[in-house]
Amino acid sequence: MFKLWSSRKGQGDEVAVQEVTQDSGNGSSAPHEDNEAAVETVAKILRILGRHAFDLDKGSAESFNREFERWARHVLLGTSTSEDPEAGAFAGDGRRNWGDLCQFVNRHRQHEKTYVVKGFQDLRDVIWTFTSTLSQAFTQDKEHDGRMDSHIGRLRAAVDGKTPEEMKREVLAAAEGLGKLVEDRRQQQRARMERLGDKLKEVEAELGYAREQMTLDPLTQLYNRAALDQHIERVSALSVISGFPACLLMIDIDHFKQVNDTYGHRAGDAVIRQLADRTVLTFPRKTDFVARYGGEEFVVLLQDSSLEVGRGLGERLLEAVRQSLFQHEDQELEVTVSVGLAELISGESSGSWVERADRALYEAKQNGRNQLRAAGVDL
């Protein structure tokens, strides 16, 4: 009879996880050989994991390799897994602590996962910090160019009819040369920014935004306000560099207080959850970002979308809400929403972008609700 044992941590009893009885009648040793092969395979896997371990914040690759080697020897020989040979409770008795082995491997893999996820998050933060800084520099350059254009205009006006003809021609030629230099610089800068924008979009596609790591709103399972604020900043910065349009929609449930007062807060929660589901179905693209802004308000960010595209999708959401009743227990509730829409303007801050969408939402409510209003371009 050959036994493999597992000791449960913190318990005095030992549980046999496998028992194989050799057939004494025919002398077959196949089951015993299979168990030996399985033990050797487990030991090989542990040694492979050890050889390919990498440095973590909780230890070095070398220390992890030693731990995996001790477990491999424990599986093969039943030796102690402790660095102190005197501490082993399973040395040489043929029993293996399979339970603690599983816990060790699981714990190590969890540490590796946490380390890798944090590393990707740090990398994303670096990329977006660089993007934000670059977008600010680009905006500042535009302002400097505007001042240069103003000076050139003043120079032309100063020499017009007030100097000898030869000097006038020379000054005007210099002004034209400066103007061409500015325009050439703008074109070169624009080309660089377009290339950088394309590259950043590739990086975004490869790394994503790690949305599973972002905090979710517990009621709707949409992204919460903190995740939204961060994403707005990123979309604004990317739009400045790439030149692609972006739209923001603010959505608010009409007369939501009446829903709570009439049917109770549980009904209100049900309405919020169902509106969240319908909003996600209306904006299914991978780049569409749907978040709960707070209370009964939602926000949708649309990348690479013009005002016309945003208006069409917003109207589609209005229609989806109108066409089907909301359910709460045995009750059917008729609910409508109002929508404010704003397209990001070149050089606009994220705060101004949100404010314009919010003003458009206010106009939709003031003009009868159950409709979409688009913000103007005045900053």
C-alpha positions, 0 to 999 in steps of 0.5 A: 500500500502506498499513500500520499498525505496532506496535512491541513494547516492549523488542524491536528488530523491528516487527510489522505488525498490518495491511496493506491493498493498494489495488486498482490495477485498479479504483482503489477506495479503500474499504480506505484510507478504512476504515483512516482511519476506524478511526484517527480512531475510536481517537483519539476514544475516547482523547480521550473517556477523557481528558475523563472521567478523574478524580483518582487517587492516582497523578495528577490528572484534568488530567494524565491528560487530557494523556496521552490527548491525546498518545496521540490525536495520536500515533494521528492524526499519528504524533507523539511520546507524550512531553512532550518533543518531541525524545524521540519515535521515531515522529514523522511517519513514519506508524508507530503504537506500538499495543503501548505504546498498549494497555499505557497504556490497560490500565495506566490502567484497572487504576489506576482499578479499584484506586482504586475498589475501595479507595474502596468498601472504605474506605466499607464500613469507615466504615459498619461503624465507625459501626455498631459505635459506635452498637451500643455506645452502644445497649448503654450506654443500656440499662445506664443505663436499668436503673440508673434502673429500680433507683433508681425501685424503691428510691425506691418502697421508701423511701417505702412506709409511712414518710412522710405520705400526701400525700408518699407520693402525690407521690413515687409519682406522680413515680416513675410519671412517671419510669418512663413517661418511661423507657419512652417513651424506649425505644420512641422509641429502638427505633423509631429503631434499627429504621429505622437497621437497615433502612437499613443492610440496604439499604446492605449489599445495595447495596455487599455485603461485597466478598467477592472482595476478602477473603482466601480459604483456599487449600485450600478457597477458603472465607473464612479466619479473618481474614475470619470474625472481621471478619464476626462483628463486623459481624453482631453489630453489625447484629443489635444495631441491627436486632433480627434474630436470627443463628446461628453453627454450628461444624463439626468433622470427627470422628476426623480424625487417624485419616483422616490417619494411615490414608490420609495427609495428601493424603486429609485435604486431600481430605476437607476440600475435599469437606466445604467443597463440601457445606457451601456447598451446604447453606447457599446463601443470599447472606447465609450466610457459610461459613469455614474456622476452622482445621484440620478446623473450619468456621464458618457464620454465618446472618443473620436466622435463629432457633435453630430455623432454624439447627438445621434447617440444621445437621441437613441438613448432618449428613445430607448428610455421612452419606449420601455417601462421601468420595472420594480417588483410588480410595478411599471414606472414610466421614466424619461431623461434629459441630456446635455451634450458638448463637444470638446473645443480645441484648447478647452480645459476639462472643467470648461468642457464639463460645465458646458455639458452641464449648462446644456443639460440645464437648458434641456430641463428648463425647456420641458425635459425629455430632450437633448440640448447641445452646448454652443461653442462660446467659452 
